[in-house]
Amino acid sequence: MQVYGSFPSVRMRRMRRNDFSRRLMREHVLTTNDLIYPVFLIEGRNRTQAVPSMPGVSRYTADKLLPVAERCVKLGVPVMALFPSIEPALKTPDGKEAANPDGLIPRVIALLKKKFPELGVMTDVALDPYTSHGQDGLIDDDGYIVNDETLAVLERQALVQAQSGVDIVAPSDMMDGRIGRIRSMLEENQFIHTRIMAYSAKYASGFYGPFRDAVGSAASLGKSNKFTYQMDPANSDEALWEVGLDLQEGADMVMVKPGMPYLDIVRRVKDEFKAPTYVYQVSGEYAMLKAAFKNGWLSEKQCAMETLLAFKRAGADGILTYFALDAAAWIKAER
């Protein structure tokens, strides 16, 4: 590194002295435009259910979701991501409820687009909330998650969501070739404006536990795992391979999941492809922080915003986070 002059001619603290000069040299800024708010849905009316492992997060019936959506709009959060908690009686080995045009997710999509057309709606394309075994795909007699047979179900699920008016489908299953199949299906059915955000580098992480509680797949999954289709946390080059394939197959956006333990992956993806790149601050990351906040060990606003800014600094164009509404309110209050 070249140093101009000798100390004390170079004083790095000069630009840190005042707020105005810190703002002048600030390299990255988090705005409400960077936020996607994940929400959990249940059947019925006038009900909310707290998720014990995710303090401050609840499951909502469709009518109870509407005020949350309205708050997103008022705060300027561009997108809400929907995740269902399906009644156990509707779960089957083949996850057929995922493609039910009258199911929970299609109905909520249609309601949101009617009430808040300006709010982007994103949906998960995966079978784990719908399968009795808790896996993201169909299984054979040996318990192996089969790839190509699963793709046919995912296509039907994505088509139903598109027909309901969704803006973004987000395949999170990690089956090989699913982006290409879904893109072809959307084009063939004239859904040429439906965007795909691919969960491209989704790791077999231990940070998903609270999410699986929230969607009700933890009990179904039991002691099984997802190592045969989600990525090994030890791998980095493989993430670039996955992202490249998804972009070739027609993804409009790619995602890295989880977030904070994989900042290096976010940076590599953005540097390599320059494509719209997103990151999911997952349930376990959120739960850890909330536990520390509750115990008074960390400052909630400062640390939550610091983690979100870290994603931007690493190269993310946007962040799925359960802090989205809080962050948007904090940002608005500072204007």
VOPAGU-2260 file (C-alpha; in pm, 1 decimal, decimal comma):
REM VOPAGU-2260
SITE   aa  ch    i         X         Y         Z
SITE  MET   A    0       0,0       0,0       0,0
SITE  GLN   A    1     138,9     338,2     -94,6
SITE  VAL   A    2     139,6     597,5     183,7
SITE  TYR   A    3     146,8     963,9      85,4
SITE  GLY   A    4     360,3    1174,6     316,0
SITE  SER   A    5     454,0    1075,1     665,2
SITE  PHE   A    6     261,9    1073,1     989,3
SITE  PRO   A    7      90,0    1294,7    1095,7
SITE  SER   A    8      24,3    1427,3     743,4
SITE  VAL   A    9    -202,3    1128,7     687,7
SITE  ARG   A   10    -470,4    1115,7     955,5
SITE  MET   A   11    -748,3     872,8     872,8
SITE  ARG   A   12    -958,7    1004,7    1159,3
SITE  ARG   A   13   -1000,7    1347,9     996,8
SITE  MET   A   14   -1285,4    1221,6     779,0
SITE  ARG   A   15   -1444,6    1043,4    1075,0
SITE  ARG   A   16   -1461,5    1353,2    1294,0
SITE  ASN   A   17   -1799,5    1486,7    1185,0
SITE  ASP   A   18   -2126,4    1339,3    1067,6
SITE  PHE   A   19   -2116,7    1532,2     739,1
SITE  SER   A   20   -1774,0    1398,0     640,4
SITE  ARG   A   21   -1860,9    1043,8     744,3
SITE  ARG   A   22   -2164,5    1070,6     518,9
SITE  LEU   A   23   -1958,9    1209,7     232,0
SITE  MET   A   24   -1727,3     907,3     225,9
SITE  ARG   A   25   -1986,3     637,7     309,8
SITE  GLU   A   26   -1941,6     354,9      58,2
SITE  HIS   A   27   -2262,8     156,7     111,7
SITE  VAL   A   28   -2612,8     260,9     215,3
SITE  LEU   A   29   -2906,2      43,7     319,6
SITE  THR   A   30   -3248,0     164,9     201,9
SITE  THR   A   31   -3599,5      28,5     222,1
SITE  ASN   A   32   -3562,2     -70,7    -144,7
SITE  ASP   A   33   -3319,5    -341,7     -33,1
SITE  LEU   A   34   -3568,7    -528,0     187,5
SITE  ILE   A   35   -3792,4    -829,9     131,7
SITE  TYR   A   36   -4019,9    -931,2     418,7
SITE  PRO   A   37   -4087,2   -1305,7     467,6
SITE  VAL   A   38   -4422,8   -1393,1     628,5
SITE  PHE   A   39   -4589,7   -1716,7     737,6
SITE  LEU   A   40   -4949,7   -1805,7     655,6
SITE  ILE   A   41   -5215,8   -2029,4     810,7
SITE  GLU   A   42   -5571,2   -2118,5     718,6
SITE  GLY   A   43   -5875,3   -1966,4     886,4
SITE  ARG   A   44   -5986,1   -1619,6     982,9
SITE  ASN   A   45   -5891,0   -1364,2    1245,6
SITE  ARG   A   46   -5599,9   -1568,2    1379,7
SITE  THR   A   47   -5234,3   -1511,8    1448,8
SITE  GLN   A   48   -4994,8   -1765,6    1596,7
SITE  ALA   A   49   -4666,2   -1662,4    1752,7
SITE  VAL   A   50   -4361,6   -1863,2    1642,9
SITE  PRO   A   51   -4187,1   -1937,6    1975,3
SITE  SER   A   52   -3841,3   -1986,5    1824,2
SITE  MET   A   53   -3867,2   -1656,6    1633,1
SITE  PRO   A   54   -3960,5   -1381,4    1881,9
SITE  GLY   A   55   -4169,5   -1111,3    1718,2
SITE  VAL   A   56   -4267,6   -1334,0    1422,2
SITE  SER   A   57   -4618,7   -1476,9    1379,1
SITE  ARG   A   58   -4821,3   -1684,9    1138,1
SITE  TYR   A   59   -5120,0   -1501,4     990,8
SITE  THR   A   60   -5452,4   -1585,9     838,3
SITE  ALA   A   61   -5516,3   -1397,1     515,3
SITE  ASP   A   62   -5730,3   -1126,0     677,6
SITE  LYS   A   63   -5470,9   -1065,2     949,3
SITE  LEU   A   64   -5198,1   -1040,6     684,1
SITE  LEU   A   65   -5359,5    -740,8     515,0
SITE  PRO   A   66   -5253,0    -485,0     779,9
SITE  VAL   A   67   -4899,4    -624,3     757,7
SITE  ALA   A   68   -4903,9    -578,6     381,3
SITE  GLU   A   69   -5036,4    -226,1     423,3
SITE  ARG   A   70   -4747,3    -148,5     657,7
SITE  CYS   A   71   -4502,4    -279,1     397,8
SITE  VAL   A   72   -4649,4     -39,5     142,8
SITE  LYS   A   73   -4644,6     258,2     379,2
SITE  LEU   A   74   -4284,6     191,9     482,1
SITE  GLY   A   75   -4170,2     135,1     124,5
SITE  VAL   A   76   -4075,8    -232,8     155,7
SITE  PRO   A   77   -4102,5    -350,2    -206,7
SITE  VAL   A   78   -4172,8    -722,7    -169,9
SITE  MET   A   79   -4342,5    -964,7      66,4
SITE  ALA   A   80   -4240,7   -1331,8      49,6
SITE  LEU   A   81   -4506,2   -1589,5     139,4
SITE  PHE   A   82   -4447,3   -1919,1     320,8
SITE  PRO   A   83   -4732,7   -2154,0     416,7
SITE  SER   A   84   -4789,7   -2355,8     730,8
SITE  ILE   A   85   -5013,3   -2630,4     593,2
SITE  GLU   A   86   -5265,7   -2829,2     795,3
SITE  PRO   A   87   -5125,2   -3178,1     871,3
SITE  ALA   A   88   -5428,6   -3344,9     711,8
SITE  LEU   A   89   -5333,9   -3191,4     374,6
SITE  LYS   A   90   -4977,6   -3324,4     377,3
SITE  THR   A   91   -4910,9   -3626,0     156,5
SITE  PRO   A   92   -4600,1   -3811,0      35,1
SITE  ASP   A   93   -4635,4   -3646,1    -308,0
SITE  GLY   A   94   -4711,3   -3295,1    -174,9
SITE  LYS   A   95   -5001,6   -3257,6    -417,3
SITE  GLU   A   96   -5153,2   -2970,5    -216,5
SITE  ALA   A   97   -4867,7   -2752,7    -345,1
SITE  ALA   A   98   -5038,2   -2742,0    -685,8
SITE  ASN   A   99   -5393,5   -2689,1    -560,2
SITE  PRO   A  100   -5527,1   -2376,9    -737,3
SITE  ASP   A  101   -5764,5   -2320,6    -444,0
SITE  GLY   A  102   -5493,6   -2370,0    -183,1
SITE  LEU   A  103   -5374,8   -2125,2      79,0
SITE  ILE   A  104   -5092,6   -1962,4    -117,9
SITE  PRO   A  105   -5286,1   -1902,8    -445,0
SITE  ARG   A  106   -5572,8   -1746,4    -251,2
SITE  VAL   A  107   -5343,4   -1514,7     -56,3
SITE  ILE   A  108   -5157,0   -1412,6    -374,2
SITE  ALA   A  109   -5483,7   -1312,5    -540,2
SITE  LEU   A  110   -5600,0   -1122,5    -231,2
SITE  LEU   A  111   -5275,0    -928,2    -195,6
SITE  LYS   A  112   -5260,8    -835,5    -563,1
SITE  LYS   A  113   -5620,2    -713,9    -546,3
SITE  LYS   A  114   -5573,5    -506,4    -230,0
SITE  PHE   A  115   -5215,5    -388,0    -281,6
SITE  PRO   A  116   -5126,1    -415,3    -651,8
SITE  GLU   A  117   -4812,4    -204,6    -598,2
SITE  LEU   A  118   -4667,2    -453,5    -348,2
SITE  GLY   A  119   -4445,5    -719,2    -500,3
SITE  VAL   A  120   -4543,2   -1073,7    -403,8
SITE  MET   A  121   -4292,4   -1357,1    -401,3
SITE  THR   A  122   -4364,3   -1723,6    -337,4
SITE  ASP   A  123   -4164,1   -2028,1    -242,9
SITE  VAL   A  124   -4156,7   -2312,0    -495,3
SITE  ALA   A  125   -4077,1   -2621,5    -288,8
SITE  LEU   A  126   -4261,8   -2918,4    -149,7
SITE  ASP   A  127   -4137,7   -2943,3     208,7
SITE  PRO   A  128   -4435,4   -2757,4     364,9
SITE  TYR   A  129   -4668,0   -2997,2     180,2
SITE  THR   A  130   -4501,6   -3339,0     213,7
SITE  SER   A  131   -4570,4   -3576,6     498,8
SITE  HIS   A  132   -4197,9   -3660,6     512,5
SITE  GLY   A  133   -4077,6   -3297,4     518,1
SITE  GLN   A  134   -3846,5   -3324,5     219,0
SITE  ASP   A  135   -3838,6   -3080,1     -74,1
SITE  GLY   A  136   -3907,1   -3351,7    -329,1
SITE  LEU   A  137   -4063,8   -3687,3    -392,1
SITE  ILE   A  138   -3894,5   -3992,1    -243,7
SITE  ASP   A  139   -3839,8   -4342,8    -376,7
SITE  ASP   A  140   -3868,4   -4673,2    -188,4
SITE  ASP   A  141   -3519,6   -4625,2     -45,6
SITE  GLY   A  142   -3601,3   -4279,3      87,1
SITE  TYR   A  143   -3391,6   -4102,5    -176,0
SITE  ILE   A  144   -3524,9   -3768,5    -303,0
SITE  VAL   A  145   -3578,9   -3819,7    -674,5
SITE  ASN   A  146   -3500,1   -3530,9    -904,2
SITE  ASP   A  147   -3685,0   -3550,0   -1234,4
SITE  GLU   A  148   -4016,0   -3670,0   -1093,0
SITE  THR   A  149   -4005,0   -3380,8    -846,4
SITE  LEU   A  150   -3959,9   -3128,9   -1129,0
SITE  ALA   A  151   -4301,7   -3212,6   -1270,5
SITE  VAL   A  152   -4467,1   -3122,8    -938,3
SITE  LEU   A  153   -4264,6   -2804,3    -903,5
SITE  GLU   A  154   -4372,4   -2696,3   -1251,8
SITE  ARG   A  155   -4737,1   -2738,6   -1158,0
SITE  GLN   A  156   -4684,5   -2551,5    -830,8
SITE  ALA   A  157   -4515,3   -2258,5   -1006,1
SITE  LEU   A  158   -4785,7   -2247,9   -1274,9
SITE  VAL   A  159   -5062,2   -2226,9   -1015,1
SITE  GLN   A  160   -4880,0   -1941,8    -843,1
SITE  ALA   A  161   -4831,4   -1758,1   -1171,8
SITE  GLN   A  162   -5198,4   -1802,3   -1259,5
SITE  SER   A  163   -5286,7   -1648,4    -922,5
SITE  GLY   A  164   -5089,0   -1335,3   -1009,6
SITE  VAL   A  165   -4758,8   -1377,1    -828,7
SITE  ASP   A  166   -4475,9   -1144,7    -931,8
SITE  ILE   A  167   -4177,4   -1363,9    -838,1
SITE  VAL   A  168   -4152,3   -1739,4    -803,2
SITE  ALA   A  169   -3856,5   -1850,1    -593,6
SITE  PRO   A  170   -3761,7   -2217,6    -628,8
SITE  SER   A  171   -3586,3   -2319,4    -306,8
SITE  ASP   A  172   -3583,4   -2696,4    -358,6
SITE  MET   A  173   -3231,8   -2730,7    -509,2
SITE  MET   A  174   -3336,4   -2995,8    -761,2
SITE  ASP   A  175   -3117,7   -3004,6   -1072,3
SITE  GLY   A  176   -3268,5   -2836,0   -1377,2
SITE  ARG   A  177   -3571,8   -2687,4   -1207,0
SITE  ILE   A  178   -3507,5   -2329,1   -1320,0
SITE  GLY   A  179   -3501,3   -2429,7   -1686,4
SITE  ARG   A  180   -3817,6   -2635,7   -1654,6
SITE  ILE   A  181   -4006,2   -2361,5   -1470,9
SITE  ARG   A  182   -3888,6   -2092,0   -1712,7
SITE  SER   A  183   -4000,7   -2298,7   -2012,4
SITE  MET   A  184   -4336,3   -2365,9   -1850,1
SITE  LEU   A  185   -4391,5   -1996,5   -1775,6
SITE  GLU   A  186   -4303,8   -1896,4   -2131,7
SITE  GLU   A  187   -4525,9   -2166,1   -2284,2
SITE  ASN   A  188   -4818,4   -2039,3   -2075,1
SITE  GLN   A  189   -4754,1   -1671,7   -2163,8
SITE  PHE   A  190   -4635,4   -1574,0   -1816,2
SITE  ILE   A  191   -4343,3   -1392,5   -1970,9
SITE  HIS   A  192   -4331,5   -1124,8   -1699,5
SITE  THR   A  193   -4318,3   -1364,2   -1403,2
SITE  ARG   A  194   -3973,7   -1332,8   -1250,3
SITE  ILE   A  195   -3766,9   -1616,6   -1107,2
SITE  MET   A  196   -3546,8   -1569,5    -803,0
SITE  ALA   A  197   -3344,6   -1889,2    -778,1
SITE  TYR   A  198   -3222,4   -2016,8    -445,0
SITE  SER   A  199   -2899,8   -2097,1    -625,8
SITE  ALA   A  200   -2648,8   -2139,4    -344,3
SITE  LYS   A  201   -2864,0   -2288,0     -70,3
SITE  TYR   A  202   -2654,0   -2465,6     186,2
SITE  ALA   A  203   -2744,8   -2763,5     406,5
SITE  SER   A  204   -2727,2   -2538,5     709,8
SITE  GLY   A  205   -2804,7   -2579,0    1076,3
SITE  PHE   A  206   -2955,2   -2229,8    1080,6
SITE  TYR   A  207   -3294,5   -2331,3     937,3
SITE  GLY   A  208   -3445,6   -2481,0    1252,9
SITE  PRO   A  209   -3684,5   -2200,2    1353,7
SITE  PHE   A  210   -3810,9   -2167,0     994,0
SITE  ARG   A  211   -3898,3   -2537,5     987,2
SITE  ASP   A  212   -4088,7   -2484,8    1311,1
SITE  ALA   A  213   -4273,8   -2193,1    1153,0
SITE  VAL   A  214   -4387,6   -2383,5     842,7
SITE  GLY   A  215   -4449,0   -2707,2    1031,3
SITE  SER   A  216   -4196,7   -2922,1     846,2
SITE  ALA   A  217   -3963,8   -2991,8    1139,3
SITE  ALA   A  218   -4180,0   -3267,5    1284,8
SITE  SER   A  219   -4229,1   -3426,8     942,8
SITE  LEU   A  220   -3857,3   -3422,2     867,7
SITE  GLY   A  221   -3766,0   -3572,4    1203,6
SITE  LYS   A  222   -3405,4   -3690,3    1212,3
SITE  SER   A  223   -3371,9   -3690,5     834,0
SITE  ASN   A  224   -3158,3   -3433,8     653,3
SITE  LYS   A  225   -3126,8   -3261,3     315,7
SITE  PHE   A  226   -2761,7   -3332,7     243,2
SITE  THR   A  227   -2828,7   -3502,9     -91,2
SITE  TYR   A  228   -2960,2   -3186,0    -255,5
SITE  GLN   A  229   -2861,4   -2880,9     -51,9
SITE  MET   A  230   -2499,3   -2764,1     -72,6
SITE  ASP   A  231   -2214,0   -2867,7     154,7
SITE  PRO   A  232   -2116,8   -2569,5     376,3
SITE  ALA   A  233   -1750,9   -2648,4     299,6
SITE  ASN   A  234   -1788,6   -2560,3     -70,5
SITE  SER   A  235   -1739,5   -2224,4    -239,7
SITE  ASP   A  236   -1652,3   -2294,9    -605,0
SITE  GLU   A  237   -1959,3   -2517,0    -630,7
SITE  ALA   A  238   -2177,7   -2216,3    -548,0
SITE  LEU   A  239   -2051,7   -2035,8    -857,1
SITE  TRP   A  240   -2125,4   -2344,3   -1065,3
SITE  GLU   A  241   -2481,6   -2355,5    -930,1
SITE  VAL   A  242   -2539,7   -1983,6    -988,0
SITE  GLY   A  243   -2403,9   -2002,6   -1342,9
SITE  LEU   A  244   -2635,3   -2290,9   -1428,9
SITE  ASP   A  245   -2942,2   -2113,3   -1289,3
SITE  LEU   A  246   -2866,8   -1797,8   -1486,3
SITE  GLN   A  247   -2819,6   -2002,3   -1803,9
SITE  GLU   A  248   -3154,8   -2170,3   -1740,8
SITE  GLY   A  249   -3339,9   -1839,8   -1713,5
SITE  ALA   A  250   -3321,2   -1709,5   -1356,9
SITE  ASP   A  251   -3367,6   -1333,7   -1329,9
SITE  MET   A  252   -3215,7   -1317,1    -981,9
SITE  VAL   A  253   -3005,6   -1548,9    -768,7
SITE  MET   A  254   -2988,3   -1598,5    -395,0
SITE  VAL   A  255   -2737,5   -1713,1    -136,1
SITE  LYS   A  256   -2879,2   -1877,0     176,1
SITE  PRO   A  257   -2803,9   -1848,6     470,5
SITE  GLY   A  258   -2661,5   -1499,9     499,1
SITE  MET   A  259   -2402,4   -1403,3     757,0
SITE  PRO   A  260   -2200,7   -1731,2     751,2
SITE  TYR   A  261   -2182,1   -1704,0     369,0
SITE  LEU   A  262   -2082,8   -1342,8     303,8
SITE  ASP   A  263   -1782,6   -1468,8     108,8
SITE  ILE   A  264   -2018,6   -1651,9    -128,0
SITE  VAL   A  265   -2227,1   -1338,2    -182,9
SITE  ARG   A  266   -1912,3   -1145,9    -273,4
SITE  ARG   A  267   -1785,4   -1414,3    -511,4
SITE  VAL   A  268   -2123,9   -1445,2    -684,8
SITE  LYS   A  269   -2158,1   -1070,7    -737,0
SITE  ASP   A  270   -1801,3   -1032,6    -858,8
SITE  GLU   A  271   -1827,2   -1325,2   -1099,6
SITE  PHE   A  272   -2170,2   -1269,7   -1256,5
SITE  LYS   A  273   -2273,8    -908,3   -1187,8
SITE  ALA   A  274   -2631,8   -1041,4   -1182,8
SITE  PRO   A  275   -2903,6    -931,7    -937,1
SITE  THR   A  276   -2789,0   -1107,7    -620,0
SITE  TYR   A  277   -2991,7   -1157,3    -303,1
SITE  VAL   A  278   -2926,0   -1305,8      37,0
SITE  TYR   A  279   -3156,0   -1458,4     298,9
SITE  GLN   A  280   -3089,1   -1369,8     661,2
SITE  VAL   A  281   -3244,1   -1693,2     779,5
SITE  SER   A  282   -3445,9   -1782,1    1086,4
SITE  GLY   A  283   -3153,4   -1906,7    1292,1
SITE  GLU   A  284   -2959,7   -1585,8    1234,9
SITE  TYR   A  285   -3264,3   -1384,4    1339,2
SITE  ALA   A  286   -3330,3   -1602,4    1645,7
SITE  MET   A  287   -2971,4   -1571,6    1767,9
SITE  LEU   A  288   -2981,9   -1195,2    1746,5
SITE  LYS   A  289   -3323,5   -1170,1    1911,6
SITE  ALA   A  290   -3203,0   -1384,9    2201,9
SITE  ALA   A  291   -2905,6   -1155,4    2252,3
SITE  PHE   A  292   -3129,6    -848,9    2231,3
SITE  LYS   A  293   -3372,5    -994,7    2485,3
SITE  ASN   A  294   -3090,7   -1055,4    2731,4
SITE  GLY   A  295   -2952,9    -707,4    2688,5
SITE  TRP   A  296   -2625,3    -836,3    2546,1
SITE  LEU   A  297   -2655,6    -644,1    2218,0
SITE  SER   A  298   -2826,6    -325,7    2100,6
SITE  GLU   A  299   -3114,9    -430,4    1872,3
SITE  LYS   A  300   -3126,9    -140,6    1628,6
SITE  GLN   A  301   -2750,3     -98,2    1597,2
SITE  CYS   A  302   -2670,1    -467,0    1554,4
SITE  ALA   A  303   -2965,6    -554,7    1330,9
SITE  MET   A  304   -2882,7    -268,7    1096,3
SITE  GLU   A  305   -2512,8    -358,0    1104,0
SITE  THR   A  306   -2586,4    -711,6     987,2
SITE  LEU   A  307   -2807,9    -584,2     705,2
SITE  LEU   A  308   -2543,5    -335,0     595,5
SITE  ALA   A  309   -2289,6    -619,8     591,3
SITE  PHE   A  310   -2496,4    -795,1     325,7
SITE  LYS   A  311   -2496,4    -481,6     112,0
SITE  ARG   A  312   -2121,9    -440,3     159,8
SITE  ALA   A  313   -2068,6    -801,6      52,4
SITE  GLY   A  314   -2248,3    -730,4    -274,7
SITE  ALA   A  315   -2614,6    -816,4    -217,8
SITE  ASP   A  316   -2874,2    -616,4    -409,5
SITE  GLY   A  317   -3143,5    -710,5    -160,7
SITE  ILE   A  318   -3205,2    -899,5     161,4
SITE  LEU   A  319   -3480,9   -1128,6     279,2
SITE  THR   A  320   -3500,8   -1054,0     649,8
SITE  TYR   A  321   -3746,8   -1081,6     936,0
SITE  PHE   A  322   -3613,7    -741,3    1047,5
SITE  ALA   A  323   -3751,8    -579,6     730,2
SITE  LEU   A  324   -4035,3    -381,9     888,1
SITE  ASP   A  325   -3826,4    -273,2    1185,7
SITE  ALA   A  326   -3538,8    -174,7     958,3
SITE  ALA   A  327   -3770,8      19,4     727,4
SITE  ALA   A  328   -3916,9     206,7    1026,6
SITE  TRP   A  329   -3568,0     289,7    1157,6
SITE  ILE   A  330   -3460,1     412,1     814,8
SITE  LYS   A  331   -3772,3     627,1     781,6
SITE  ALA   A  332   -3720,8     778,0    1127,2
SITE  GLU   A  333   -3368,9     891,5    1031,5
SITE  ARG   A  334   -3474,1    1078,7     718,1
